């Protein structure tokens, strides 16, 4: 199986696509100015206590207050509380955590009202991003995740991933980490640490310790509250940290800054794989070049087609996701009804497992498969779904088919489900329903080119248009493109872009920065 990561960096957002055998299986898009990110650490203030929920609302300096439950304070909350007071009491000399005394553990049956007070300063970490009307979810049990290890302050235990089965390797890793970890720190050894040398693990442990020291230094030196103390790595690097494996064939990125960032990160965790990072400089948009755009258009939306005319209908509600399986035109006359139902359901199980990863759907998912009478067929479908979900990194649980033919799946949700709108609002009428005659579209483009060349003085630029329009502009020996180049200069470049609607266009300068040439008056 070949795996490739494609990263599309735009001025406003960054999109990351994971391809397995050229098929899109994971997709993430994030605004570059996003306020929240899972893993960020704040020194924040308690804003309001909610004794009825045994929880509180915390101000982390954003529009929406965050939610912190009593049980998420963590067993070592009193140790954090005392250490925080010691750190802020002396702004010149940092009190080392190794000298901190471990306080009694927080009782599980305690009350938030007896533990916190309004205005109190606490260290918190985001564990779940805002979803719908809910603010971010917080925890006071801080952790710093690396490629091989997870560092946990004020713990003293070493845990090894249960996915590492060999007893000798588990013992080796546990003894090794016990010998190198400092006092008052706990460590979780991740699955990918299996077989790694002591030098590699020690190097990463030092990096994670440096992050903790940076957090505490910022808490000590700044008086502003709330304050961001640690920002999770960029989405590109964070995704690679969790996803990366030595079988990757290529990581393609169209931004030199992100390219350097990823290359430096791979230099730390896998120096021999640095060469698989490639900077994309093609004129065609990077997602179009790797056939990602087309898969996004067909993979999202309410209806998703899969093998031989069958399709899924996926509905999102506040409480859950509902999936309906339909055979459509997929009927083989030589097969019985039961056989047709089984084949359709097995295909649906394959596509659904991909859709869960692709859309990052979480919470409760109810799937209405086509009814099957034979118990062995129902068991086969359940086993197929379990096998397909083994590649999914998110924690999940799958129940066998109920007597109504429904399968219940729960999947960990830490951020909103990915939604890509595949319906295209007419970009030329701005939703008004009337546009200029389409035969005059090229005249509009020429007027924009004239403005860029003669009024703005731009000599080199890129015009992105729909593939059909690009074909029309480029057709013939004496094409429209050639006429424009003769009239306005040979710095005009026509680029075919699959993401654009039929009469949509975008201009970019020589540095690939977007130029806004849209005027709503065009539609009048």
TIZA-892202 format. One line per 2 residues: number of its first residue (from 1); their letters; for each residue x, y, z of C-alpha. Coordinates in nm, 4 decimals. Layout:
% TIZA-892202
NUM	a	X Y Z  ...
END
This chain:
% TIZA-892202
1	xx	0.0000 0.0000 0.0000  0.1328 0.3429 -0.0956
3	xx	0.0668 0.6410 0.1304  0.1069 1.0077 0.0430
5	xx	0.0308 1.3299 0.2290  -0.0744 1.6324 0.0235
7	xx	-0.0709 1.9739 0.1965  -0.2392 2.2724 0.0339
9	xx	-0.1436 2.5999 0.2029  -0.3594 2.9022 0.1213
11	xx	-0.3529 3.2540 0.2705  -0.6618 3.1880 0.4857
13	xx	-0.6507 2.8128 0.5519  -0.4429 2.4982 0.5315
15	xx	-0.5798 2.1664 0.3981  -0.4190 1.8266 0.4528
17	xx	-0.5133 1.5138 0.2575  -0.3937 1.1579 0.3238
19	xx	-0.4019 0.9234 0.0242  -0.3754 0.5450 0.0504
21	xx	-0.3278 0.3799 -0.2880  -0.4292 0.7144 -0.4454
23	xx	-0.7642 0.7060 -0.2580  -0.8511 0.9911 -0.0209
25	xx	-0.8985 0.8516 0.3314  -0.8375 1.1481 0.5637
27	xx	-0.8891 1.5196 0.5144  -0.8433 1.8102 0.7515
29	xx	-0.8927 2.1787 0.6901  -0.8187 2.4505 0.9399
31	xx	-0.8283 2.8296 0.9331  -0.4799 2.9705 0.9827
33	xx	-0.6254 3.2155 1.2356  -0.8149 2.9464 1.4319
35	xx	-0.8574 3.0426 1.7989  -0.8576 2.6915 1.9438
37	xx	-0.6518 2.3837 1.8955  -0.6494 2.0574 2.0887
39	xx	-0.3342 2.0481 2.3023  -0.3023 2.4223 2.3692
41	xx	-0.2246 2.5124 2.7321  -0.3490 2.8270 2.9063
43	xx	-0.3132 2.9840 3.2462  -0.6755 3.0882 3.2849
45	xx	-0.9298 3.2173 3.5342  -1.2386 3.0474 3.6726
47	xx	-1.5329 3.2575 3.5559  -1.8379 3.0806 3.6977
49	xx	-1.9066 2.7778 3.9179  -2.1889 2.5385 3.8291
51	xx	-2.2443 2.3217 4.1421  -2.5461 2.1484 3.9829
53	xx	-2.3208 2.0135 3.7037  -2.0214 1.9786 3.9385
55	xx	-1.8320 2.1835 3.6810  -1.7242 2.5383 3.6026
57	xx	-1.6779 2.7764 3.3123  -1.3253 2.9018 3.2484
59	xx	-1.2132 3.2142 3.0627  -0.9302 3.1279 2.8220
61	xx	-0.9404 3.4626 2.6454  -1.1774 3.3752 2.3616
63	xx	-1.5324 3.4593 2.2624  -1.6746 3.1350 2.4042
65	xx	-1.6047 3.0277 2.7624  -1.4589 2.6814 2.8111
67	xx	-1.6065 2.3958 3.0169  -1.4199 2.2127 3.2938
69	xx	-1.5775 1.9237 3.4873  -1.4694 1.8311 3.8397
71	xx	-1.3452 1.4881 3.7259  -1.1225 1.6600 3.4651
73	xx	-0.9323 1.8436 3.7382  -0.7195 1.5298 3.7682
75	xx	-0.5967 1.3427 4.0719  -0.2888 1.5705 4.1056
77	xx	-0.4808 1.8992 4.0966  -0.3625 2.0069 4.4457
79	xx	0.0008 1.9538 4.3377  -0.0525 2.1769 4.0328
81	xx	-0.2309 2.4357 4.2467  0.0492 2.4627 4.5031
83	xx	0.3237 2.4611 4.2391  0.1498 2.7390 4.0414
85	xx	0.1432 2.9587 4.3527  0.5145 2.8922 4.4109
87	xx	0.6003 2.9838 4.0512  0.4090 3.3151 4.0401
89	xx	0.5301 3.4200 4.3864  0.8866 3.4734 4.2546
91	xx	0.9138 3.6457 3.9157  1.2954 3.6245 3.9048
93	xx	1.3896 3.2706 4.0052  1.1961 2.9708 3.8686
95	xx	1.1020 2.7105 4.1273  1.2013 2.3676 3.9807
97	xx	0.9326 2.1010 3.9621  1.1758 1.8395 4.0963
99	xx	1.1668 2.0187 4.4340  0.7874 2.0419 4.4403
101	xx	0.6109 1.8264 4.6949  0.3361 1.5945 4.5773
103	xx	0.0071 1.6802 4.7512  -0.2725 1.4353 4.8446
105	xx	-0.4802 1.3191 4.5491  -0.8106 1.4858 4.4652
107	xx	-1.1105 1.2836 4.5837  -1.3300 1.1511 4.3016
109	xx	-1.6516 1.2213 4.4938  -1.5627 1.5801 4.5796
111	xx	-1.7406 1.9046 4.4869  -1.6297 2.1765 4.2452
113	xx	-1.7594 2.4431 4.4869  -1.5250 2.3173 4.7629
115	xx	-1.2255 2.2955 4.5289  -1.2313 2.6112 4.3144
117	xx	-1.3449 2.9704 4.3555  -1.4358 3.2398 4.1036
119	xx	-1.1288 3.4298 3.9812  -0.8836 3.1524 4.0736
121	xx	-0.5924 3.0965 3.8349  -0.5486 2.7424 3.7004
123	xx	-0.3439 2.5676 3.4315  -0.5690 2.4048 3.1714
125	xx	-0.5314 2.2200 2.8408  -0.7861 2.1917 2.5578
127	xx	-0.8943 1.8312 2.4951  -1.1961 1.8961 2.2719
129	xx	-1.2575 2.1855 2.0358  -1.5855 2.3844 2.0252
131	xx	-1.8624 2.1813 1.8631  -2.1879 2.3486 1.7570
133	xx	-2.2960 2.5715 2.0483  -2.0599 2.4118 2.3026
135	xx	-1.7346 2.5750 2.4037  -1.4036 2.3865 2.4234
137	xx	-1.3608 2.1091 2.6820  -1.0699 2.1427 2.9257
139	xx	-0.8593 1.9283 3.1550  -0.6109 2.0121 3.4294
141	xx	-0.4145 1.6934 3.3643  -0.1512 1.8390 3.1329
143	xx	0.0299 1.6217 2.8793  0.2908 1.6803 2.6096
145	xx	0.2679 1.4380 2.3191  0.5665 1.3416 2.1089
147	xx	0.6228 1.0824 1.8409  0.7295 0.8075 2.0839
149	xx	0.6422 0.9386 2.4306  0.3795 1.1394 2.6186
151	xx	0.5097 1.3415 2.9141  0.2775 1.3971 3.2143
153	xx	0.3880 1.6344 3.4939  0.3234 1.5420 3.8599
155	xx	0.2967 1.1709 3.7879  0.5570 0.9131 3.8751
157	xx	0.4509 0.6089 3.6739  0.5653 0.4710 3.3381
159	xx	0.2972 0.3103 3.1201  0.3562 0.1179 2.7984
161	xx	0.1016 0.0984 2.5152  -0.1055 -0.2194 2.5339
163	xx	-0.0543 -0.2620 2.1584  0.3066 -0.3598 2.2316
165	xx	0.2510 -0.7288 2.3017  0.6005 -0.8704 2.3617
167	xx	0.6707 -0.8956 2.7345  1.0481 -0.8523 2.6934
169	xx	1.0055 -0.5332 2.4895  0.7544 -0.3903 2.7384
171	xx	0.9966 -0.4541 3.0257  1.2894 -0.3052 2.8307
173	xx	1.0994 0.0145 2.7511  0.9680 0.0520 3.1047
175	xx	1.3110 0.0095 3.2644  1.4704 0.2412 3.0095
177	xx	1.2246 0.5261 3.0686  1.2417 0.4789 3.4475
179	xx	1.6180 0.5296 3.4315  1.6097 0.8534 3.2259
181	xx	1.2942 1.0363 3.3345  1.3294 1.3116 3.5969
183	xx	1.1487 1.3205 3.9298  0.7803 1.4216 3.9404
185	xx	0.7158 1.3258 3.5786  0.5197 1.0348 3.4372
187	xx	0.5604 0.8945 3.0859  0.3379 0.7000 2.8494
189	xx	0.5309 0.4985 2.5895  0.3487 0.5009 2.2543
191	xx	0.3202 0.2042 2.0186  0.5694 0.3409 1.7631
193	xx	0.8435 0.3381 2.0306  0.8684 -0.0401 1.9940
195	xx	1.2256 -0.1354 1.9050  1.3616 0.2201 1.9347
197	xx	1.7059 0.2856 2.0799  1.7670 0.4638 2.4103
199	xx	1.9267 0.7643 2.2368  1.6123 0.8300 2.0277
201	xx	1.3794 0.8109 2.3277  1.6108 1.0219 2.5442
203	xx	1.6312 1.2911 2.2733  1.2534 1.3162 2.2502
205	xx	1.2126 1.3194 2.6286  1.4443 1.6220 2.6440
207	xx	1.2337 1.8009 2.3796  0.9145 1.7357 2.5790
209	xx	1.0799 1.8530 2.9029  1.1849 2.1735 2.7259
211	xx	0.8190 2.2355 2.6317  0.7142 2.2025 2.9955
213	xx	0.9910 2.4421 3.1029  0.8774 2.6939 2.8396
215	xx	0.5200 2.6759 2.9714  0.6222 2.7386 3.3318
217	xx	0.8626 3.0168 3.2309  0.5806 3.1938 3.0479
219	xx	0.3502 3.1536 3.3495  0.6190 3.3010 3.5735
221	xx	0.7103 3.6008 3.3550  0.3661 3.7133 3.2358
223	xx	0.1055 3.8783 3.4551  -0.1720 3.8921 3.1941
225	xx	-0.4529 3.6443 3.2556  -0.5755 3.4481 3.0701
227	xx	-0.2570 3.3720 2.8772  -0.1688 3.1159 2.6088
229	xx	0.1373 2.9327 2.7433  0.1828 2.6543 2.4902
231	xx	0.0560 2.6292 2.1364  0.0206 2.2893 1.9745
233	xx	0.2360 2.2325 1.6686  0.0929 2.3349 1.3315
235	xx	-0.1743 2.1043 1.1911  0.0666 1.9717 0.9307
237	xx	0.3289 1.8704 1.1881  0.0718 1.7480 1.4440
239	xx	-0.0900 1.5239 1.1835  0.2462 1.3805 1.0808
241	xx	0.3372 1.3195 1.4453  0.0368 1.0882 1.4833
243	xx	0.0184 0.9473 1.1314  0.3748 0.9185 1.0101
245	xx	0.5167 0.5767 0.9398  0.8277 0.4703 0.7463
247	xx	0.6188 0.3383 0.4549  0.5237 0.6905 0.3382
249	xx	0.6180 0.7442 -0.0247  0.5878 1.1208 -0.0359
251	xx	0.4836 1.4360 0.1475  0.3988 1.7120 -0.0996
253	xx	0.3504 2.0731 0.0113  0.3097 2.3950 -0.1867
255	xx	0.4463 2.6381 0.0732  0.8179 2.6841 0.1416
257	xx	0.7648 2.7760 0.5112  0.5602 2.4645 0.5908
259	xx	0.8019 2.2615 0.3755  1.0985 2.3668 0.5944
261	xx	0.8967 2.3050 0.9129  0.8059 1.9488 0.8080
263	xx	1.1563 1.8719 0.6844  1.3070 1.9864 1.0148
265	xx	1.0550 1.7742 1.2088  1.1323 1.4634 1.0034
267	xx	1.5001 1.5351 1.0599  1.4315 1.4811 1.4310
269	xx	1.2099 1.1716 1.4171  1.3234 0.9982 1.0940
271	xx	1.6373 1.1518 0.9395  1.6506 0.8877 0.6649
273	xx	1.3038 0.9931 0.5374  1.3712 1.3669 0.4962
275	xx	1.3966 1.3278 0.1196  1.0321 1.2208 0.0825
277	xx	0.9274 1.5812 0.1591  0.8871 1.7602 -0.1724
279	xx	0.8068 2.1250 -0.2458  0.5397 2.1497 -0.5156
281	xx	0.5925 2.4332 -0.7653  0.3563 2.3312 -1.0462
283	xx	0.1163 2.5773 -1.2076  -0.1822 2.3423 -1.1619
285	xx	-0.3285 2.3622 -0.8061  -0.1692 2.0926 -0.5904
287	xx	-0.4996 1.9202 -0.5065  -0.5937 1.9068 -0.8754
289	xx	-0.2544 1.7576 -0.9622  -0.2989 1.4697 -0.7159
291	xx	-0.6706 1.4180 -0.7952  -0.7780 1.5290 -0.4472
293	xx	-1.0285 1.7948 -0.5589  -1.2387 1.5482 -0.7573
295	xx	-1.2446 1.3024 -0.4665  -1.3496 1.5801 -0.2288
297	xx	-1.6379 1.6774 -0.4562  -1.7572 1.3140 -0.4805
299	xx	-1.6759 1.2070 -0.1228  -1.8680 1.4737 0.0673
301	xx	-2.2302 1.5779 0.0545  -2.5505 1.4067 0.1640
303	xx	-2.5351 1.1258 -0.0979  -2.2190 0.9196 -0.1504
305	xx	-2.2036 0.6686 -0.4365  -1.9939 0.3540 -0.4176
307	xx	-1.9727 0.0229 -0.6090  -2.2105 -0.0517 -0.8987
309	xx	-2.4779 0.2109 -0.8363  -2.5283 0.1590 -0.4608
311	xx	-2.5096 0.4666 -0.2389  -2.5099 0.5956 0.1183
313	xx	-2.7220 0.8795 0.2543  -2.5463 1.0536 0.5444
315	xx	-2.7386 1.2900 0.7695  -2.5885 1.4992 1.0523
317	xx	-2.8021 1.5910 1.3533  -2.7254 1.7564 1.6856
319	xx	-2.7325 1.4230 1.8709  -2.5932 1.1733 1.6194
321	xx	-2.5050 1.0843 1.2613  -2.7463 0.8639 1.0661
323	xx	-2.6434 0.6570 0.7631  -2.8854 0.4802 0.5284
325	xx	-2.7628 0.2102 0.2871  -2.9381 0.1867 -0.0503
327	xx	-2.8803 -0.0694 -0.3258  -2.9826 0.1772 -0.5990
329	xx	-2.9298 0.0153 -0.9398  -2.6971 -0.2502 -0.7978
331	xx	-2.8998 -0.5663 -0.8659  -2.7633 -0.8854 -1.0187
333	xx	-3.0404 -1.0967 -1.1670  -2.8480 -1.4209 -1.1231
335	xx	-2.8123 -1.3615 -0.7472  -3.0765 -1.4106 -0.4809
337	xx	-3.2120 -1.1211 -0.2771  -3.0049 -1.2272 0.0238
339	xx	-2.6826 -1.2394 -0.1809  -2.7509 -0.8963 -0.3325
341	xx	-2.8185 -0.7537 0.0138  -2.4950 -0.9014 0.1526
343	xx	-2.2803 -0.7682 -0.1330  -2.4355 -0.4220 -0.1055
345	xx	-2.3860 -0.4158 0.2733  -2.0229 -0.5313 0.2530
347	xx	-1.9497 -0.2559 0.0011  -2.1243 -0.0084 0.2301
349	xx	-1.9073 -0.1219 0.5236  -1.5931 -0.0520 0.3184
351	xx	-1.7106 0.2939 0.2126  -1.8488 0.3859 0.5553
353	xx	-1.5172 0.3108 0.7283  -1.3491 0.5502 0.4828
355	xx	-1.6194 0.8145 0.5328  -1.5807 0.8078 0.9129
357	xx	-1.2095 0.8867 0.8786  -1.2580 1.1294 0.5905
359	xx	-1.5247 1.3410 0.7628  -1.3850 1.2767 1.1132
361	xx	-1.7373 1.1892 1.2270  -1.7679 1.1387 1.6016
363	xx	-2.0206 1.0663 1.8721  -2.3003 0.8207 1.7937
365	xx	-2.3361 0.6837 1.4388  -2.6437 0.4747 1.3505
367	xx	-2.6245 0.2733 1.0271  -2.9365 0.1268 0.8646
369	xx	-2.8101 -0.1626 0.6525  -3.0288 -0.3558 0.4093
371	xx	-3.2121 -0.6342 0.5963  -3.0481 -0.9781 0.5937
373	xx	-3.2116 -1.2940 0.7274  -2.9145 -1.5297 0.7693
375	xx	-2.7246 -1.4957 1.1024  -2.3951 -1.5892 0.9318
377	xx	-2.4348 -1.2989 0.6862  -2.5017 -1.0550 0.9697
379	xx	-2.1920 -1.1809 1.1538  -1.9826 -1.1518 0.8350
381	xx	-2.0908 -0.7872 0.7963  -2.0025 -0.7108 1.1597
383	xx	-1.6561 -0.8692 1.1211  -1.5978 -0.6776 0.7961
385	xx	-1.6811 -0.3479 0.9657  -1.4494 -0.4241 1.2594
387	xx	-1.1652 -0.5118 1.0221  -1.2128 -0.1934 0.8175
389	xx	-1.2055 0.0215 1.1322  -0.8698 -0.1160 1.2487
391	xx	-0.6928 0.1579 1.0486  -0.8867 0.4287 1.2340
393	xx	-0.6749 0.6124 1.4936  -0.9787 0.7447 1.6849
395	xx	-1.1127 0.5349 1.9722  -1.4300 0.3582 1.8629
397	xx	-1.6732 0.0840 1.9581  -1.8910 -0.1206 1.7210
399	xx	-2.1976 -0.3232 1.8213  -2.3358 -0.6145 1.6146
401	xx	-2.6504 -0.5634 1.4090  -2.9678 -0.5287 1.6155
403	xx	-3.2856 -0.7191 1.5312  -3.3956 -0.4127 1.3343
405	xx	-3.0850 -0.4309 1.1129  -2.9208 -0.1277 1.2743
407	xx	-2.5513 -0.1064 1.3615  -2.4440 0.1313 1.6385
409	xx	-2.0972 0.2832 1.6325  -1.9433 0.5262 1.8782
411	xx	-1.6319 0.7164 1.7741  -1.4193 0.9608 1.9689
413	xx	-1.4981 1.3208 1.8857  -1.2457 1.5959 1.9679
415	xx	-1.3348 1.8443 1.6926  -1.6378 1.9142 1.4711
417	xx	-1.7057 1.6662 1.1898  -1.5415 1.7777 0.8665
419	xx	-1.7957 1.9193 0.6258  -1.7141 2.0256 0.2701
421	xx	-1.9959 2.1977 0.0837  -2.0045 2.0374 -0.2620
423	xx	-2.3007 2.2479 -0.3757  -2.1726 2.5475 -0.5665
425	xx	-2.3442 2.8829 -0.5161  -2.3231 3.0776 -0.8399
427	xx	-2.0181 3.3003 -0.7931  -2.1136 3.5357 -1.0749
429	xx	-2.4604 3.6364 -0.9521  -2.3908 3.6150 -0.5752
431	xx	-2.7125 3.4149 -0.5293  -2.9375 3.6680 -0.7071
433	xx	-3.0226 3.4362 -0.9944  -2.9373 3.6684 -1.2853
435	xx	-2.6021 3.7098 -1.4614  -2.4614 3.8659 -1.7720
437	xx	-2.4830 3.6605 -2.0886  -2.2261 3.3776 -2.0640
439	xx	-2.1025 3.4581 -2.4166  -1.9696 3.7846 -2.2713
441	xx	-1.7728 3.6040 -1.9972  -1.4419 3.6217 -2.1861
443	xx	-1.5008 3.9949 -2.2403  -1.5287 4.0343 -1.8624
445	xx	-1.2027 3.8438 -1.8161  -1.0291 4.0640 -2.0747
447	xx	-1.1451 4.3803 -1.8994  -0.9975 4.2483 -1.5740
449	xx	-0.6690 4.1695 -1.7518  -0.6655 4.5195 -1.8998
451	xx	-0.7115 4.6662 -1.5509  -0.4275 4.4572 -1.4082
453	xx	-0.1852 4.5434 -1.6897  -0.2619 4.9075 -1.7662
455	xx	-0.3991 5.0464 -1.4393  -0.2203 4.8373 -1.1745
457	xx	0.0941 4.7735 -1.3800  0.1141 4.3998 -1.3195
459	xx	0.3080 4.2198 -1.5932  0.2966 3.8584 -1.4727
461	xx	-0.0069 3.6893 -1.3202  -0.2122 3.3677 -1.3232
463	xx	-0.5789 3.3428 -1.4212  -0.7537 3.0361 -1.2707
465	xx	-1.0722 2.9261 -1.4487  -1.2943 2.6185 -1.4797
467	xx	-1.1358 2.3410 -1.6975  -1.4009 2.3871 -1.9698
469	xx	-1.3352 2.7617 -1.9876  -0.9588 2.7003 -1.9908
471	xx	-1.0043 2.4604 -2.2831  -1.2045 2.7255 -2.4717
473	xx	-0.9413 2.9963 -2.4074  -0.6563 2.7666 -2.5200
475	xx	-0.8238 2.6130 -2.8264  -0.6917 2.6645 -3.1784
477	xx	-0.3621 2.7801 -3.3263  -0.4527 3.1471 -3.2834
479	xx	-0.6202 3.0986 -2.9469  -0.7820 3.3597 -2.7272
481	xx	-0.4902 3.3155 -2.4848  -0.2417 3.4012 -2.7616
483	xx	-0.4441 3.7095 -2.8590  -0.4375 3.8296 -2.4986
485	xx	-0.0625 3.7645 -2.4729  0.0066 3.9616 -2.7908
487	xx	-0.2101 4.2493 -2.6680  -0.1181 4.2560 -2.2979
489	xx	0.2132 4.0716 -2.2742  0.3311 3.7135 -2.2345
491	xx	0.3086 3.7241 -1.8548  -0.0531 3.6012 -1.8754
493	xx	-0.0857 3.2382 -1.7609  -0.4115 3.0408 -1.7835
495	xx	-0.4543 2.7701 -1.5156  -0.7267 2.5037 -1.5142
497	xx	-0.8738 2.4648 -1.1626  -1.1245 2.1930 -1.0734
499	xx	-1.2405 2.3665 -0.7556  -1.3948 2.6582 -0.9462
501	xx	-1.7519 2.6756 -1.0733  -1.8245 2.7175 -1.4448
503	xx	-1.8188 3.0984 -1.4616  -1.5917 3.1559 -1.1648
505	xx	-1.2411 3.2992 -1.1928  -0.9510 3.3900 -0.9653
507	xx	-0.6395 3.5994 -1.0266  -0.3032 3.5352 -0.8575
509	xx	0.0154 3.7415 -0.8783  0.3643 3.6108 -0.9611
511	xx	0.4089 3.5018 -0.5969  0.0793 3.3079 -0.6066
513	xx	-0.0943 3.5588 -0.3794  -0.4686 3.5998 -0.4430
515	xx	-0.5824 3.9216 -0.6136  -0.9423 4.0208 -0.5434
517	xx	-1.0886 4.1367 -0.8766  -1.4517 4.0602 -0.7941
519	xx	-1.7157 4.3301 -0.8189  -2.0778 4.2667 -0.7314
521	xx	-2.1747 4.5277 -0.9886  -2.0789 4.2713 -1.2551
523	xx	-2.4089 4.0947 -1.1961  -2.6325 4.3952 -1.2469
END
